Amino acid sequence: MSGGISFNPGQAPACAAAGPNRKRKGSALEEESLDQSGWIADLQNLDLHGCSKEQEEAFLEIYKTLYEVSFAGLVFHKARLEGLAESVRAVPPLSFLILIQKQPLLGTYLCGIKDATVNFPYLLRGQSPWERTVYDFHQSFMEHKAGEILGLSMFIERIEKPRGELIQRFIEQNQFRELLEYFMMN
């Protein structure tokens, strides 16, 4: 239908995590090396402070729905999404960033949601799921920044020094949109 807002971003997100990794069956060594690749040392062993398996699944379900459903269709999913969002509200923002690295599909969903924002009329862009995600992430980080950011020093130790300095600079300068995009793109 013409005149409707198409939120479905299609199959071509521009992010590094643009698609699920395809692995050959029976290649345990290859799977092990893929699990340990990336810019965070021992990523699979890094603890997600304050994020349970159920909350990980809730994040994936939220962003999968936002990725797959049209903006107009989100009305039918509103109550379920709000319930899921409430179940993950207490997850520290650093754990969410690490989850993006541990679950490449989450990064794909986020990239697609971000890319779909260009399909929104200018007046509605501030209400897009992407802008809401950035706003919620910013609010959560500001709350956690008021105290000690749980696990930040341990996390910084596990990555290359230039990346760690960049991440710390983003946090110090309250550039949380850029921080979120950095994790999505790398």
C-alpha positions as CSV (number, residue, x, y, z in Angstrom):
1,M,0.0,0.0,0.0
2,S,1.3,3.4,-0.7
3,G,1.4,6.0,2.0
4,G,2.3,3.5,4.7
5,I,5.5,3.5,6.6
6,S,7.6,0.5,5.7
7,F,9.7,-0.3,8.7
8,N,11.1,-3.7,7.5
9,P,14.7,-2.9,6.5
10,G,15.1,-5.8,4.1
11,Q,18.1,-8.0,3.9
12,A,20.9,-5.5,3.5
13,P,22.0,-4.0,6.8
14,A,25.3,-2.2,6.5
15,C,26.8,-3.4,9.8
16,A,29.6,-5.8,10.3
17,A,27.2,-8.3,11.8
18,A,25.1,-8.2,8.7
19,G,24.1,-11.8,8.9
20,P,24.3,-14.9,11.0
21,N,27.6,-16.8,10.6
22,R,27.2,-20.0,8.7
23,K,29.2,-22.9,10.0
24,R,30.0,-26.2,8.5
25,K,28.6,-29.2,10.4
26,G,31.0,-31.2,12.4
27,S,33.8,-28.6,12.5
28,A,34.3,-28.2,16.2
29,L,37.7,-26.7,15.8
30,E,36.3,-24.1,13.4
31,E,33.4,-23.3,15.8
32,E,35.8,-22.9,18.7
33,S,38.0,-20.5,16.7
34,L,35.0,-18.5,15.7
35,D,33.8,-18.2,19.2
36,Q,37.1,-16.8,20.3
37,S,37.6,-14.4,17.4
38,G,36.7,-10.7,17.7
39,W,38.2,-7.7,19.4
40,I,37.3,-8.7,23.0
41,A,39.6,-11.3,24.4
42,D,37.8,-14.3,25.8
43,L,34.5,-12.9,24.7
44,Q,32.6,-16.1,25.4
45,N,34.0,-16.2,28.9
46,L,33.2,-12.6,29.7
47,D,30.5,-12.4,32.4
48,L,27.4,-10.3,31.7
49,H,26.9,-8.7,35.0
50,G,23.2,-8.4,35.8
51,C,22.0,-10.2,32.7
52,S,20.4,-13.6,32.9
53,K,19.8,-16.0,30.0
54,E,16.2,-15.1,30.1
55,Q,17.1,-11.4,29.7
56,E,19.4,-12.2,26.8
57,E,16.5,-14.0,25.1
58,A,14.2,-11.1,25.9
59,F,16.6,-8.7,24.2
60,L,16.7,-10.9,21.2
61,E,12.9,-11.2,21.1
62,I,12.4,-7.4,21.4
63,Y,14.8,-6.5,18.7
64,K,13.8,-9.3,16.4
65,T,10.2,-8.1,16.6
66,L,11.3,-4.5,16.0
67,Y,13.4,-5.6,13.0
68,E,10.7,-7.8,11.4
69,V,7.4,-6.0,12.0
70,S,6.3,-2.9,10.3
71,F,6.0,0.3,12.3
72,A,2.3,0.2,12.0
73,G,2.2,-3.4,13.0
74,L,4.1,-2.7,16.2
75,V,0.8,-1.6,17.7
76,F,-0.3,-5.3,17.9
77,H,2.9,-6.2,19.7
78,K,3.0,-3.2,22.1
79,A,1.9,-5.0,25.3
80,R,4.2,-8.0,24.8
81,L,7.2,-5.7,24.0
82,E,6.5,-3.5,27.0
83,G,6.5,-6.6,29.2
84,L,9.8,-7.8,27.7
85,A,11.3,-4.3,28.1
86,E,10.3,-4.2,31.7
87,S,12.1,-7.5,32.3
88,V,15.4,-6.1,30.9
89,R,15.2,-2.6,32.3
90,A,17.7,-3.3,35.1
91,V,20.4,-4.8,32.9
92,P,23.5,-2.7,33.0
93,P,24.3,-0.9,29.7
94,L,27.8,-2.4,29.5
95,S,26.2,-5.9,29.7
96,F,24.0,-4.9,26.8
97,L,27.0,-3.8,24.7
98,I,28.8,-7.1,25.5
99,L,25.7,-9.0,24.5
100,I,25.8,-7.3,21.1
101,Q,29.2,-8.8,20.6
102,K,28.2,-12.2,21.9
103,Q,25.0,-12.4,19.9
104,P,25.8,-11.1,16.3
105,L,22.2,-11.5,15.4
106,L,21.3,-8.8,18.0
107,G,23.8,-6.5,16.2
108,T,22.1,-7.3,12.9
109,Y,18.7,-6.5,14.3
110,L,19.9,-3.2,15.7
111,C,21.6,-2.2,12.4
112,G,18.4,-3.0,10.5
113,I,16.3,-0.9,12.9
114,K,18.8,2.0,12.6
115,D,18.8,1.7,8.8
116,A,15.0,1.7,8.7
117,T,14.8,5.0,10.4
118,V,15.5,6.7,7.0
119,N,12.1,5.4,5.9
120,F,10.4,7.4,8.6
121,P,9.0,10.8,7.6
122,Y,11.1,13.6,9.2
123,L,8.5,14.4,11.8
124,L,8.3,10.7,13.0
125,R,12.1,10.0,13.1
126,G,12.3,10.9,16.8
127,Q,9.7,8.3,17.6
128,S,11.3,5.5,15.6
129,P,12.4,2.3,17.4
130,W,16.0,3.2,16.8
131,E,15.7,6.6,18.5
132,R,13.8,5.0,21.4
133,T,16.6,2.5,21.8
134,V,19.3,5.2,21.8
135,Y,17.2,7.2,24.3
136,D,16.7,4.3,26.7
137,F,20.4,3.3,26.3
138,H,21.5,6.9,27.1
139,Q,19.2,7.1,30.2
140,S,20.5,3.7,31.5
141,F,24.1,4.7,31.0
142,M,23.6,8.0,32.8
143,E,22.0,6.2,35.7
144,H,24.9,3.7,35.9
145,K,27.5,6.4,35.3
146,A,26.3,8.2,38.4
147,G,27.8,5.2,40.4
148,E,30.6,2.8,39.3
149,I,30.0,1.3,35.9
150,L,29.9,-2.4,36.9
151,G,32.7,-4.4,35.1
152,L,34.1,-1.5,33.1
153,S,37.7,-1.8,34.3
154,M,37.7,-5.6,33.7
155,F,36.2,-5.1,30.3
156,I,38.7,-2.4,29.3
157,E,41.5,-4.8,30.3
158,R,40.3,-7.4,27.8
159,I,40.5,-5.2,24.7
160,E,43.2,-3.4,22.8
161,K,44.4,-0.2,24.3
162,P,43.2,2.1,21.5
163,R,39.7,0.6,21.5
164,G,39.6,0.9,25.3
165,E,40.6,4.5,25.2
166,L,38.0,5.2,22.6
167,I,35.3,3.5,24.6
168,Q,36.3,5.4,27.8
169,R,36.2,8.7,25.9
170,F,32.7,7.9,24.6
171,I,31.6,7.2,28.1
172,E,33.3,10.3,29.7
173,Q,31.8,12.6,27.0
174,N,28.3,11.0,27.2
175,Q,28.5,10.0,23.6
176,F,26.3,7.0,24.1
177,R,24.8,6.9,20.6
178,E,28.3,6.7,19.2
179,L,29.2,4.0,21.8
180,L,26.2,1.9,20.8
181,E,26.9,2.3,17.1
182,Y,30.6,1.4,17.7
183,F,29.6,-1.9,19.2
184,M,27.1,-2.6,16.4
185,M,29.7,-1.9,13.7
186,N,32.7,-3.8,15.2
